[in-house]
Amino acid sequence: MKIIVTGAAGFVGSNNVLALNARGERDVVAVDNLKRSEKFTNLVEAEFGDYLDKQEFLDLLRSRALPKPDVVFHQGACSDTMETDGRYMMENNYRYSVELFRWCQELRVPFVYASSGSVYGLGPVFKEGRANERPLNVYGYSKFLFDQFIRRALPDLRAPVIGLRYFNVYGPRESHKGRMASVAFHHVQQFLAEGAVKLFEGSHGYANGDQRRDFIHVDDVVATNLHFWDHPVSGIYNVGTGRAQAFNDVARAVVNAIRADQGKPALTLEQLVAAGEIRYMPFPEALRGKYQAYTQADRAALEQAGMTAPFRTVEAGTADYVQWLLARGR
């Protein structure tokens, strides 16, 4: 059995490979671009049969020299929502995906790929449907455009295709993402460096730190990928908890997990604010009109396709993640 995972040294990709290993799968081809070599650390614990540079992989694909795999998990993409080079984004996220999809269809190979909740922009409705999709940046547009391509292809598929719209993912093996790492990761770094977590003051009708997102642990994202390999139902699905939780919840979970590690008792949000361990800063004017103050995945289609397993809350998932970071020196 051969399994291809693109973006295998990245955040979701490396966790995808490790989850396959946990199921006893070792015949995995890991594909990535290690121009940023620090990502290699994500694969140190993984077992796989071969590694291919992304360009070498594309050359082999275009010459039809790649052997047929049993499934492709396409996690590779430029995920920097601040990237302004539209040509690079479209080549990396859209054209690459189209070529890989067509190859999988030729060989009748199931294709599970990463889309993004960013396609919905400011919302307020986060349900799979063209009327709800208004991306705010070229990253979101590149994901939206490929989803549209897949929608047109769905009636004539020769093999299953599953697009998964990830919401706000956090968890192990994301440190290489820098500014694009999750708020949970940045909160840990802030607190350990400065003794406080900083959140935005009230905006968009929300109180201080009460802006809300659908935060999902990477293990739940990977479990969804594997579910659709086991039980393929072609389509495009939201991958979120279905719960919008406040940034205050993330900050409180992070600080209390660190306090527990230091032998200190947990505090309420009000107590943490009073102690100066959670602080608020003015909302940047530059972000008004460009900031998702609320996201919440509609899970109806996902559950109808059979993925009904509960996903972790921010409190449970963040506590596990903080312990993982602290055990590795963050």
N, C-alpha and C positions, 0 to 999 in steps of 0.2 A: 504494500500500500504506500502510495506517495501522496503527501499533503503539501500544498504550497501555501506559505504565509508570506504575503508582501508586507513591507514595513515591519519586518520581524524583530528588528532591534529597537523599535519605537515603543511607545507606552502600551497601547492596547495590543500591538503585535507580539511583543515579548511575553506578555501575560497570556496571550493566545497560545503561543508555543508551549509554555509551561503547563497550561491546562491540558493540552494534548498529551504531554509527557505523563501527566497524572492519570490519564486514561490508558497508559501503556503504549502510546504512539511515539515512535522514534524515527520513522521514515518520513521525515519532514524536510522540505527544501525551504530554507530561510532566505528571503530576498530583501535587500535593503541597500541604501547608499550610505556608506560610512565615511563620507567626506568630513562629517563631524564625528570624529572617532570615539568621543566619550560615550557614545551610545553602546559600544561593544559590551560594557559592563552589564547591560540588561540581559545579555545572552550567556553570561558565564555559567549560570546555574542550569541552562537549558541543554537538552540533548536533541540533536538533529543530524540528518544524514548528509546534508550538503548546504553550502552557503553560496549564493550568487549575488554579485553586484547588480543593482537595478538595471544598469545599461547592458550588461552582459545578458541578463535575463530577457530584456526586450529584444536584443539582437537574436537570441535563440528562438524567441516566440515568433518574431517576424519571418525568420527563415524556416519556421515550422520544424525546428530541430529538437524541441522539448518533448520528452515522453509524456504521455497522457497521465495526469494525476487523478486521484479519486475525488478531490475537492480542492477549491481555491478559496482561501480566506484573504480577501483584499483589504488590508488595513493601511497600506501605504498611501501617504498623501502629505502635502504641505498643509499643516494645521494652524499656521500663524494667521490669526484673523486680522492682524495689523499689516500683513504683506500688501504692498501696493503695486507690485509688478504683475499686472493682469495676464500678460503673455506667459510668464513662468507658471502662474497658478493654473491657468487653463491647460497648459501642456502637461503639467504634473498631476493634476487632479481629474481633469476631464478626458483629454485625449488618451492618456495612459489607461484609464479605466475602460474606455470604449474598445481599445485594442484587446485588452485582456478579456473583456466580456465576449467579443466576437470569437476569439480563440476557444474559449470555454464552450460556446455554442457549437462551434464546428465539431468539437470532440465529445460533445454531450457531457460536460463536466459541471456539477453543481458549483455555483458562484455565489459566495456570501460576501457582501462588501459594506464598507463603512460609509454611511452618509452622516448627516449632522442636523441637530435641532436648530442650528443657526439659519436654516432655510426659512424659518418662520419669522425672522426679524423681531419686531416689537410685539408680535402677536395681535390681539390677545387670545386667539384661538390656536391651539397647538395640536391640531388633528390633521392627519394625512389628507391633503386635498389642495388642489391648485389655488382655490380662492383664499387659502390661509397662508400662502407662501410668498414672503416679501423680504428676501435677504438684504442685509444692511451693508455687506462688504463683498469683495470679490471672492473670498474664500467660500462664504455661504452661497454665492452665485454659482461657483464651480460645482458644488455639491448638488444644488438645485438643478442645474442644467443636465447633469448625468442622471439624476432621478427622472427628469422629463424624458430623456433618451430611453431609459428602461421602461417607463410607462408605455411608450409607443411600441416597444418590442414585446411586451407581455403576451399579447394574443398569439404570437407565433413562436414561442419558446420551444427549444429542443431539449433543454435541461433546466432545472430549477435555478432561479435567480432571486436572491433575497437582499434587499437594501435595508440597512439598519441605521436609523437616525439617532445617533448618540446625543444625549443631553449633556449636562455638566459632569464629566467623568473625573473621578479622583482616585488615588490609590498608589500602590507601589510602582516603582520604575518610571517615574515621570520627571525626575529632576533635570534631565537633559533638555526639557522643553523651555527652561528659562522663564521668561515673562509669561509664556503661555501655559505654564503648569497651573494646577488647580489652586483655588483660594485656600483650601486646607493646607496644601504644601507651603504656600507663602505665609500663612498664619503661623505655622510652626517655626519657620525661619525668623520671622519678625519677633515672635515671643522669646525665642532663645537668644536672639541678639540684643533686643531692646527691653524685654520684660513686659511687653504690651502688644496687643493686636490692634491694628487700626482699620476702622470701617468708615464708609461714607455716612455723613449726616443724612437726614431725611431728604427724600426726593420722590418725584413721580407719585405724590400722595402717600408715601410710606414714611413712617417714623425713622429715627436714627437706626441704621443697621437692619431695618426690617424689610428691605428689598429682598425679593424671594426668587430662588431658582430651584429647578429639579436636579438635585445632586445625586449622582449614582456611582456606586463603587465599581471599580474596574472588574472585579470578579463577577459581578452581576451582568456586566456587558459581555464578558467572555462566555459566561454560561448561556446567554442568549444566542451567541454565535453557534455554539455547539448544539444547542437545541434545534436550530434550523438545519444543521447538517443531519442530525438524526431524524428530524421530522420536517422535511422541506415543504413549505407552502409559499410559492412564489408571490412576491409583492414587496411593498415598502412599508416599514414599520417603525414607529417610535420606540426607542429604548430609554425609558426613564422610569422612575419609581411611581409616577402619578401623584407625587406629593411635592408641593412647592414649600420649601423650608427657608427660613430667614437666614441671612448672613450672620445674624446674631447667634443662631443655633450652631453654625459651624464654628464660630469663634469660641463660644462657650465650651463646646465639645473639645476643641483643641487645647484650650487653656486648662480645663479640668483634667484632661488626660496627662498633660505635662505635670500638673500639680500632683496628681496621683503618683506619678513616677518619682516625684521628689518627696513623697510621704506627706503631702499636704491635703487637707480636706477639699472636697468640691464646693464651689460657691455658686450662688444664683447669678443670673445676668446682672441684676441690680448691684449685688455685692462686688462683682468683678469690675463693673463700671466705677463704683465708688472707690475701689482699690487702685484704679488707674491701670488695670490689666487689660481692659478693653476700652479703647478711646475712639472718638469720632472726629473725622476731618471733613472740611467743606466738600460738597459734591462738585467735581470739575465742570465748569461751564462747557468745556469742549466736548463733553460726553452727552450733553442733553440732546435728545433726538436720536442718539446712536447707541443707547445703553438698554440692555434687556433688564428691566427692573423686576420682571416677573416671567417665569417660564414654568410650565407644568405639562408634562407629556400626557396626551390622551392615550390610554392603554387599551382601548376597546379592540382595535384591530389586532394588536399583539396578542391579547388574550384569546380572541376568536381563532387565531392561528395556533393556539395550544400552549403558548408560553404564559402560564399562570402562576409560576413560582413567585413567592413574595421577595421583594428586593429590600436590602437593608436600609434602615433609617440613617439619617445623618449622624445621630448620636452613636449608634452602634458601629457603623462603618468608619467614622472618623476616629473613634477610640482605638480600633484595631490598627488603622493606618498610622496613627501617631506612635503607637508602640513599635510598629515595624520600622519607622524612621529612627526612633531613638535607639533601637537595638543595633542599627547600622551607623550610628553617629550622625544621623539625619542626612 
